[in-house]
């Protein structure tokens, strides 16, 4: 059984920070030990300083059961009692009435548990730990139900709050406002999103006809000013765990017909490919971007919902990669037609977004595992013990999902250099843009981590 003395130095520093900072953001890459730090803080605050009595942990559904399992591995977790607020209504009722020291609720049931206890007039949890706080990046009147539930706790109770994520800056700087507001109720970045925008941001994409702003970016020279304003709320660390990885881009060229179709769709938002009896139409720029992304993979949904086949260039390249890695790899897909085509054309491939498929993969019984980043980006631990190759059949536009999926293999327990293959349609419109955008987001997040780490160690 592990002890607090087994912590790495940055974990000891993180533990002290969480104890001393009642409302804070713990940002560390996947596999860096955030959960253990949070558990140690709960134990100290509950049994040493007697500052808290009950704790609510909010986590992705796949992660709910991992919290008590992780606690069982540590000496400081032995005094904690657990309830999981998931399952059928009767099971959730029992969890709510259990009086356990720590209750773990899934994202889906978090708003319900807030309504249940807030209705009683007294919030019973002295500390709330939100695992994967990037879910809270959209706030305000149009914020998610989850954000609004968290806002109710933040504004109407004195509970400690610990937000945790491996991707504290997954998108634009615009998304930093919502989690910071939950921690300080507007003291650092203003009490409204409008005021925050006026102080730090400028429009990035604007409809020239209506003036509607689609996206925002930091004004020149405001990055350091923004980070300095919120740095005291964050403990950020991106430790070198000694786990090497290499990214290998594998370019493919689409057939001339498909490549020309991509260019025509980008220009005219409609294309008719007579040679293969395929017609594609997009009625907005956003729809066109999605269609172009599909076309890079080899198929596209028509207006009637049916899948229209374009090419198999990426499947052919995937077969070549699988030969090079001796047939054992995790393959990331995006569309349902990706999954269907690979299931038909790649022998032995197993969809591990299903419970049965994942269980088989974690037992080492799967050679080629297929997953969707949105379904498997968080909460899966153990793939690194059986796989050291990740193949991106379809790259996601979301850097957060990209990074979290990579961290399923590049994490503690990995014994080999992880090879990350990215199959890129180099003459398709969408894939090169996504590669560039992912690189930009990686640089932005790295700079955020570096700024906070530099300030912490100064």
C-alpha positions as CSV (number, residue, x, y, z in Angstrom):
1,X,0.0,0.0,0.0
2,X,1.3,3.4,-1.0
3,X,1.9,6.3,1.4
4,X,2.1,10.0,1.1
5,X,5.9,9.7,1.4
6,X,5.8,8.1,-2.1
7,X,4.6,11.4,-3.6
8,X,6.8,13.1,-6.1
9,X,8.0,16.6,-5.1
10,X,5.4,18.3,-7.3
11,X,2.7,16.3,-5.7
12,X,3.7,17.4,-2.3
13,X,3.7,21.0,-3.4
14,X,0.3,20.5,-5.0
15,X,-1.1,19.0,-1.8
16,X,0.0,21.9,0.2
17,X,-1.5,24.3,-2.3
18,X,-4.9,22.6,-2.2
19,X,-4.9,22.7,1.6
20,X,-3.9,26.3,1.7
21,X,-6.2,27.5,-1.1
22,X,-9.9,26.9,-0.3
23,X,-10.9,27.4,-4.0
24,X,-8.4,26.4,-6.5
25,X,-7.6,24.8,-9.9
26,X,-5.3,21.7,-9.9
27,X,-4.0,21.4,-13.5
28,X,-1.7,18.5,-14.4
29,X,-1.3,16.2,-17.3
30,X,-3.1,12.8,-17.2
31,X,-1.1,10.3,-15.2
32,X,0.6,12.9,-13.0
33,X,-1.3,11.9,-9.9
34,X,-4.0,14.5,-9.5
35,X,-6.5,12.1,-7.9
36,X,-4.0,11.0,-5.3
37,X,-3.3,14.6,-4.4
38,X,-7.0,15.3,-4.0
39,X,-7.5,12.3,-1.8
40,X,-4.6,13.2,0.4
41,X,-6.0,16.7,0.8
42,X,-9.4,15.3,1.7
43,X,-7.8,13.1,4.4
44,X,-5.7,15.9,5.9
45,X,-8.6,18.4,6.0
46,X,-11.1,15.8,7.3
47,X,-9.0,14.0,10.0
48,X,-6.1,16.3,10.8
49,X,-7.4,19.8,10.8
50,X,-11.1,18.9,11.0
51,X,-12.1,21.6,8.5
52,X,-14.4,19.4,6.5
53,X,-16.8,16.5,7.2
54,X,-18.3,15.5,3.9
55,X,-17.0,15.7,0.3
56,X,-18.7,15.6,-3.1
57,X,-16.7,14.4,-6.1
58,X,-18.1,15.0,-9.6
59,X,-16.5,12.9,-12.3
60,X,-17.2,11.3,-15.7
61,X,-19.3,8.2,-15.4
62,X,-16.4,5.9,-16.3
63,X,-14.3,7.5,-13.5
64,X,-16.8,7.3,-10.7
65,X,-15.8,3.9,-9.5
66,X,-12.1,4.7,-9.9
67,X,-12.1,7.2,-7.0
68,X,-12.8,4.6,-4.2
69,X,-10.5,2.1,-6.0
70,X,-7.7,4.7,-6.0
71,X,-8.3,5.5,-2.4
72,X,-7.9,1.8,-1.5
73,X,-4.4,1.9,-2.9
74,X,-3.2,4.6,-0.5
75,X,-2.7,4.6,3.3
76,X,-4.4,8.0,3.6
77,X,-7.5,6.7,1.8
78,X,-8.3,4.0,4.4
79,X,-10.4,6.2,6.7
80,X,-12.7,7.4,4.0
81,X,-16.2,5.9,3.4
82,X,-17.7,6.0,0.0
83,X,-21.1,6.3,-1.8
84,X,-21.6,6.5,-5.6
85,X,-24.5,8.6,-6.8
86,X,-25.2,6.7,-10.0
87,X,-27.5,4.0,-11.3
88,X,-31.3,3.7,-10.8
89,X,-33.3,6.2,-8.7
90,X,-33.5,3.8,-5.7
91,X,-29.7,3.4,-5.8
92,X,-29.2,7.2,-5.9
93,X,-31.6,7.6,-3.0
94,X,-29.6,5.2,-0.9
95,X,-26.3,7.0,-1.8
96,X,-27.8,10.3,-0.8
97,X,-29.0,9.0,2.5
98,X,-25.8,7.0,3.3
99,X,-24.0,9.7,5.1
100,X,-20.7,8.5,3.5
101,X,-17.7,10.7,4.0
102,X,-17.2,11.0,0.2
103,X,-20.0,10.8,-2.4
104,X,-19.0,10.5,-6.0
105,X,-21.6,11.6,-8.6
106,X,-21.5,11.4,-12.4
107,X,-21.8,14.5,-14.5
108,X,-25.2,13.3,-15.6
109,X,-26.5,13.2,-12.0
110,X,-24.7,16.2,-10.6
111,X,-27.5,18.7,-11.3
112,X,-29.9,16.3,-9.6
113,X,-27.9,16.0,-6.5
114,X,-27.5,19.8,-6.3
115,X,-31.3,20.2,-6.6
116,X,-31.9,17.5,-4.0
117,X,-29.7,19.1,-1.3
118,X,-30.1,22.7,-2.1
119,X,-33.9,22.3,-1.7
120,X,-33.3,21.3,1.9
121,X,-31.8,24.7,2.6
122,X,-28.4,23.6,3.6
123,X,-25.6,22.3,1.4
124,X,-24.1,19.3,3.3
125,X,-20.8,19.0,1.5
126,X,-17.9,21.1,2.8
127,X,-15.8,20.4,-0.2
128,X,-16.5,19.8,-3.9
129,X,-13.9,18.2,-6.2
130,X,-14.8,18.5,-9.9
131,X,-12.8,16.0,-11.9
132,X,-12.3,17.1,-15.5
133,X,-13.2,20.8,-15.0
134,X,-12.8,21.5,-18.7
135,X,-16.5,20.6,-18.8
136,X,-17.1,23.9,-17.0
137,X,-15.6,26.2,-19.7
138,X,-19.0,27.5,-20.9
139,X,-20.7,29.6,-18.3
140,X,-23.1,32.5,-17.9
141,X,-26.8,32.6,-18.8
142,X,-26.2,30.3,-21.8
143,X,-23.9,28.0,-19.8
144,X,-24.3,24.3,-19.5
145,X,-26.6,22.7,-16.9
146,X,-23.5,21.4,-15.2
147,X,-22.0,24.8,-14.9
148,X,-25.2,26.3,-13.5
149,X,-25.3,23.6,-10.9
150,X,-21.7,24.3,-9.9
151,X,-22.5,28.0,-9.9
152,X,-25.3,27.4,-7.4
153,X,-22.8,25.8,-5.0
154,X,-20.1,28.4,-5.5
155,X,-22.5,31.4,-4.9
156,X,-24.7,29.9,-2.2
157,X,-22.2,28.0,0.0
158,X,-18.8,28.4,1.6
159,X,-17.7,25.0,0.4
160,X,-14.1,24.4,-0.7
161,X,-13.9,23.9,-4.4
162,X,-11.1,22.0,-6.3
163,X,-11.3,22.0,-10.1
164,X,-9.1,19.4,-11.7
165,X,-8.1,18.9,-15.4
166,X,-5.3,17.9,-17.6
167,X,-6.4,20.5,-20.2
168,X,-6.9,23.8,-18.3
169,X,-6.8,25.8,-21.5
170,X,-8.3,23.4,-24.0
171,X,-9.7,26.0,-26.4
172,X,-9.5,29.8,-26.5
173,X,-8.8,32.2,-23.7
174,X,-12.5,33.0,-23.8
175,X,-13.0,29.6,-22.0
176,X,-11.0,30.6,-18.9
177,X,-13.7,33.0,-17.7
178,X,-16.2,30.4,-16.6
179,X,-14.1,28.2,-14.3
180,X,-12.3,31.2,-12.8
181,X,-15.7,32.8,-12.0
182,X,-16.8,29.6,-10.2
183,X,-13.7,30.0,-8.0
184,X,-13.8,33.7,-7.1
185,X,-17.3,34.9,-8.1
186,X,-15.9,37.5,-10.5
187,X,-13.3,39.1,-8.4
188,X,-10.4,38.6,-10.8
189,X,-12.0,38.7,-14.3
190,X,-15.2,40.6,-13.7
191,X,-18.7,39.6,-12.8
192,X,-19.9,39.3,-16.4
193,X,-18.6,37.7,-19.6
194,X,-19.2,41.0,-21.4
195,X,-16.9,42.8,-19.0
196,X,-14.2,40.1,-19.4
197,X,-14.4,40.3,-23.2
198,X,-14.1,44.1,-23.1
199,X,-11.0,43.9,-20.9
200,X,-9.0,41.1,-22.6
201,X,-10.5,40.0,-25.9
202,X,-11.4,41.0,-29.4
203,X,-13.6,39.3,-32.0
204,X,-11.8,36.7,-34.1
205,X,-14.7,35.7,-36.5
206,X,-17.6,38.0,-37.2
207,X,-20.5,37.7,-39.6
208,X,-20.0,40.8,-41.8
209,X,-23.7,41.0,-42.5
210,X,-25.2,40.8,-39.0
211,X,-22.2,41.7,-36.8
212,X,-22.6,38.4,-34.9
213,X,-19.3,37.3,-33.2
214,X,-18.6,33.6,-33.6
215,X,-15.4,33.4,-31.7
216,X,-13.0,35.6,-29.7
217,X,-9.2,35.9,-29.2
218,X,-6.9,37.6,-26.8
219,X,-5.9,41.1,-27.8
220,X,-2.2,41.6,-28.5
221,X,-0.2,42.0,-25.4
222,X,-2.9,40.8,-23.0
223,X,-1.8,37.1,-22.5
224,X,0.6,37.8,-19.7
225,X,-1.8,40.2,-18.1
226,X,-4.6,37.7,-18.1
227,X,-2.5,34.8,-16.8
228,X,-1.0,37.0,-14.0
229,X,-4.5,37.9,-12.9
230,X,-5.6,34.3,-12.3
231,X,-2.3,32.6,-11.5
232,X,-2.8,32.5,-7.8
233,X,-5.8,30.2,-8.3
234,X,-3.9,27.6,-10.2
235,X,-1.4,24.9,-9.4
236,X,-0.2,23.8,-12.8
237,X,2.4,21.2,-13.6
238,X,3.4,19.2,-16.7
239,X,5.9,16.8,-15.3
240,X,8.3,14.8,-17.3
241,X,7.4,11.3,-16.3
242,X,10.1,9.8,-18.5
243,X,7.5,8.5,-21.0
244,X,8.8,9.1,-24.5
245,X,6.5,9.4,-27.5
246,X,6.9,10.2,-31.1
247,X,4.3,11.6,-33.5
248,X,4.5,10.3,-37.1
249,X,2.4,11.9,-39.8
250,X,1.4,9.5,-42.6
251,X,0.2,11.6,-45.5
252,X,-2.1,10.1,-48.1
253,X,-3.3,11.6,-51.3
254,X,-7.0,11.5,-52.1
255,X,-8.0,10.4,-55.6
256,X,-8.3,13.4,-57.9
257,X,-12.0,13.1,-58.0
258,X,-12.3,13.3,-54.2
259,X,-9.7,16.1,-53.9
260,X,-11.5,18.2,-56.5
261,X,-14.8,17.5,-54.8
262,X,-13.4,18.9,-51.5
263,X,-12.2,22.1,-53.2
264,X,-15.6,22.5,-55.0
265,X,-17.6,22.0,-51.8
266,X,-15.4,24.5,-50.0
267,X,-16.0,27.1,-52.8
268,X,-19.6,26.4,-53.7
269,X,-21.0,24.5,-50.7
270,X,-22.4,21.9,-53.1
271,X,-20.8,19.3,-55.3
272,X,-22.1,16.6,-57.6
273,X,-19.6,13.8,-58.4
274,X,-21.2,12.0,-61.4
275,X,-18.4,9.4,-61.8
276,X,-19.3,7.8,-58.4
277,X,-22.9,9.0,-58.1
278,X,-22.3,11.1,-55.0
279,X,-23.9,14.5,-54.3
280,X,-23.0,16.6,-51.3
281,X,-24.5,19.9,-50.2
282,X,-23.8,22.1,-47.2
283,X,-26.1,25.0,-46.3
284,X,-23.7,26.8,-43.9
285,X,-19.9,27.2,-43.4
286,X,-20.1,25.0,-40.3
287,X,-21.9,22.2,-42.2
288,X,-19.4,22.5,-45.0
289,X,-16.5,22.1,-42.5
290,X,-18.1,18.9,-41.2
291,X,-18.7,17.5,-44.7
292,X,-15.1,18.3,-45.7
293,X,-13.8,16.4,-42.6
294,X,-15.9,13.4,-43.5
295,X,-14.7,13.4,-47.1
296,X,-11.1,13.2,-45.9
297,X,-11.9,9.9,-44.1
298,X,-13.5,8.4,-47.2
299,X,-17.2,8.7,-46.8
300,X,-19.9,11.3,-46.2
301,X,-23.5,11.4,-45.1
302,X,-25.9,12.5,-47.8
303,X,-28.9,14.7,-47.3
304,X,-31.0,11.6,-46.8
305,X,-28.7,10.3,-44.1
306,X,-27.3,7.5,-46.1
307,X,-23.5,7.0,-46.2
308,X,-21.9,7.8,-49.6
309,X,-18.5,6.1,-50.2
310,X,-15.7,8.2,-51.7
311,X,-12.4,6.4,-51.3
312,X,-10.4,3.9,-49.1
313,X,-7.0,5.7,-49.0
314,X,-6.9,6.0,-45.3
315,X,-8.0,2.4,-44.7
316,X,-5.2,1.2,-47.0
317,X,-2.7,3.3,-45.0
318,X,-4.1,2.0,-41.7
319,X,-3.5,-1.6,-42.9
320,X,0.1,-0.7,-43.7
321,X,0.6,0.8,-40.2
322,X,-0.9,-2.2,-38.5
323,X,1.6,-4.4,-40.3
324,X,4.4,-2.2,-39.1
325,X,3.3,-2.4,-35.4
326,X,2.7,-6.2,-35.6
327,X,-1.1,-5.7,-35.6
328,X,-1.5,-4.2,-32.1
329,X,-2.8,-0.6,-31.9
330,X,-5.5,1.7,-30.7
331,X,-7.3,3.3,-33.7
332,X,-9.2,6.6,-33.1
333,X,-12.2,7.3,-35.3
334,X,-14.8,10.1,-35.4
335,X,-17.8,9.3,-37.5
336,X,-20.2,6.3,-37.3
337,X,-19.3,5.5,-40.9
338,X,-15.7,5.4,-39.9
339,X,-16.5,2.7,-37.3
340,X,-18.7,0.8,-39.7
341,X,-16.2,0.7,-42.5
342,X,-13.3,-0.3,-40.2
343,X,-15.4,-3.0,-38.6
344,X,-16.1,-4.4,-42.1
345,X,-12.6,-4.1,-43.5
346,X,-10.1,-4.5,-40.6
347,X,-10.2,-8.1,-39.3
348,X,-10.4,-8.5,-35.6
349,X,-10.9,-4.8,-34.7
350,X,-12.9,-4.3,-31.5
351,X,-14.9,-1.3,-30.5
352,X,-13.8,-0.5,-27.0
353,X,-16.3,2.3,-26.4
354,X,-18.5,-0.6,-25.3
355,X,-18.1,-1.9,-21.8
356,X,-17.5,-5.5,-23.1
357,X,-14.9,-4.3,-25.6
358,X,-13.1,-2.2,-23.1
359,X,-13.0,-5.0,-20.5
360,X,-11.5,-7.3,-23.1
361,X,-8.9,-4.8,-24.1
362,X,-7.9,-4.3,-20.4
363,X,-7.5,-8.1,-20.1
364,X,-5.1,-8.0,-23.1
365,X,-7.4,-9.9,-25.4
366,X,-7.7,-7.3,-28.1
367,X,-5.2,-6.7,-30.9
368,X,-6.7,-3.7,-32.6
369,X,-8.9,-1.5,-30.5
370,X,-11.2,1.2,-31.9
371,X,-12.4,4.1,-29.9
372,X,-14.1,7.5,-30.3
373,X,-12.2,10.2,-28.4
374,X,-15.3,11.8,-26.9
375,X,-16.3,8.5,-25.4
376,X,-12.9,7.3,-24.2
377,X,-10.8,10.4,-23.7
378,X,-11.4,10.5,-19.9
379,X,-11.5,7.8,-17.3
380,X,-9.7,4.9,-19.0
381,X,-6.6,3.6,-17.3
382,X,-4.9,0.4,-18.3
383,X,-4.6,0.6,-22.1
384,X,-1.0,1.6,-21.7
385,X,-0.2,-1.8,-20.3
386,X,-1.2,-3.5,-23.6
387,X,-0.8,-0.9,-26.4
388,X,2.0,1.4,-27.4
389,X,0.7,2.6,-30.8
390,X,-2.1,5.0,-31.4
391,X,-3.4,5.6,-35.0
392,X,-5.5,8.6,-35.7
393,X,-7.7,7.5,-38.6
394,X,-9.7,10.7,-38.1
395,X,-8.2,13.7,-36.3
396,X,-10.5,15.6,-34.0
397,X,-10.8,19.4,-34.2
398,X,-10.8,19.5,-30.4
399,X,-7.3,19.7,-28.9
400,X,-8.7,18.6,-25.5
401,X,-10.0,15.3,-26.9
402,X,-6.8,14.8,-28.9
403,X,-4.6,15.4,-25.9
404,X,-6.7,13.3,-23.5
405,X,-6.8,10.4,-25.9
406,X,-3.0,10.5,-26.4
407,X,-2.7,10.4,-22.6
408,X,-4.5,7.1,-22.5
409,X,-1.2,5.6,-23.7
410,X,1.4,8.1,-22.6
411,X,1.0,7.6,-18.9
412,X,2.5,5.8,-15.9
413,X,2.7,2.1,-16.6
414,X,3.8,2.5,-20.2
415,X,7.0,0.5,-20.9
416,X,7.7,1.5,-24.5
417,X,8.0,4.5,-26.7
418,X,4.5,5.4,-27.8
419,X,4.1,5.9,-31.5
420,X,1.3,8.3,-32.5
421,X,0.4,7.9,-36.2
422,X,-1.7,10.5,-37.8
423,X,-3.2,9.6,-41.2
424,X,-3.5,13.0,-42.9
425,X,-5.2,13.6,-46.3
426,X,-2.7,16.1,-47.5
427,X,-4.7,17.2,-50.5
428,X,-8.0,17.3,-48.6
429,X,-9.1,20.7,-47.3
430,X,-9.9,19.7,-43.7
431,X,-7.1,17.5,-42.5
432,X,-4.2,20.0,-43.0
433,X,-6.2,22.7,-41.3
434,X,-6.8,20.5,-38.3
435,X,-3.1,19.5,-38.0
436,X,-2.2,23.2,-38.0
437,X,-4.9,24.1,-35.4
438,X,-3.9,21.3,-33.1
439,X,-0.3,22.5,-33.2
440,X,-1.5,26.1,-32.3
441,X,-3.6,24.8,-29.4
442,X,-0.8,22.7,-28.1
443,X,1.5,25.7,-28.1
444,X,-1.1,27.8,-26.3
445,X,-1.6,25.3,-23.6
446,X,2.1,24.6,-23.2
447,X,2.6,28.4,-22.8
448,X,-0.1,28.5,-20.1
449,X,1.5,25.7,-18.2
450,X,4.9,27.2,-18.5
451,X,3.8,30.6,-17.3
452,X,2.1,29.1,-14.2
453,X,5.0,26.7,-13.4
454,X,7.5,29.6,-13.8
455,X,5.5,31.8,-11.4
456,X,5.2,28.9,-8.9
457,X,8.9,28.2,-8.9
458,X,10.1,31.8,-9.0
